[in-house]
């Protein structure tokens, strides 16, 4: 079950930006394309995804045409707002984007290029499952202007993959990584730690496999048990043990140690890269609170402080666009305290941290004494998490954030 959409103001039927919202020509602008298709639903996932038997009234074969209509709508909206900037980054996520033919992904990338322009060297990434691509597919992506593929590996341990309902063969991962490199694509992998039943030794095996593949970028996320997922129901019924927060912390520290020893440096709490060039420039768009338009069912967008989100089901998404209407389900404009919370929450995640701004100096001093913020950085007016602070980032944000 996908997570519910947030509450917000009613959508503007033609998709126009809310009154008073004017994009800055100096703020980077990016595109996210959501492809909501999956072969099977993983037990831990609450993303907006659909298997074949859940696509009532919608077909994958029409997806390029439908999303192209939203691209045309976005072009009108942003042109009316005076924004004509090339895209800084493009990211195809899901779901499993590579369940679409490579020509479909290339076609959507080309349409974005026609509308806004994609400069040479722009980070153009697609997510993929290791079993959803082959050498021919990867060659087609590279020839069509993609620069990076991000494989959802999660683990190399069979019993961990089984608990997560992941279906790929871990023995094939190294092979498909080599195929991507041969195609000229940069490679990133996503890992998940803290799955019920996963030991520290299991996690070390996954980490050692990751560095053995020689990848230049790794995202490692602690498993969160989302309400309404199959995994949450299994835990509630007592079929498997709940997650262990202390083990999560040990696993994070192990990952940081292993990646650092292999030449991968953390640049965001859950992300490590070999060099700045290998960082996910698209994800930095989110953490730096830049502007992006999210295309596709359930996709979220952010422009000049306004946020909106699309209807979730592909059939309703297609119906609205076919009627000449925006597919947005609602929007919000954060209040000043909400913006400050957002500034801290996002800015603290990255290695360089965030300017202290209006934060209470006494709170900052206490967090330094507790070893959660870097002392030298704090003295220069910058809030930077220590490794202990990374483990307790949510707590640090709560304590720093303004009331109201």
Secondary structure, 3 states (H helix, E strand, C coil): CCCCCCCCECCCCCCCCCCCCCCCCCCCEEEEEEECECCCCCCCCCCCCECHHHCCCCCHHHHHHHHHHHHHHHHHHHHHCCCCCCEEEEEEEECCHHHCCHHHHHHHHHHHHHHCCEEEEEEEEEEECCCCCCHHHHHHHHHCCCCEEEEEEECCCHHHHHHHCCCCCHHHHHHHHHHHHHCCCEEEEEEEECCCCCCHHHHHHHHHHHHHCCCCEEEEEECCCCCCCHHHHHHHCCCCCCCCHHHHHHHHHHHHHHHHHCCCEEEECCEEECCHHHCCHHHHHHHCCCEEEEECCCCEEEECCEEEEECCCHHHHHHHHHCCCCCEEEEEECCHHHHHHHHHHHHCCECCCEECCCCCHHHHHHHHHCCCECHHHHHCCEECECHHHHHCHHHHHHHHCCCC
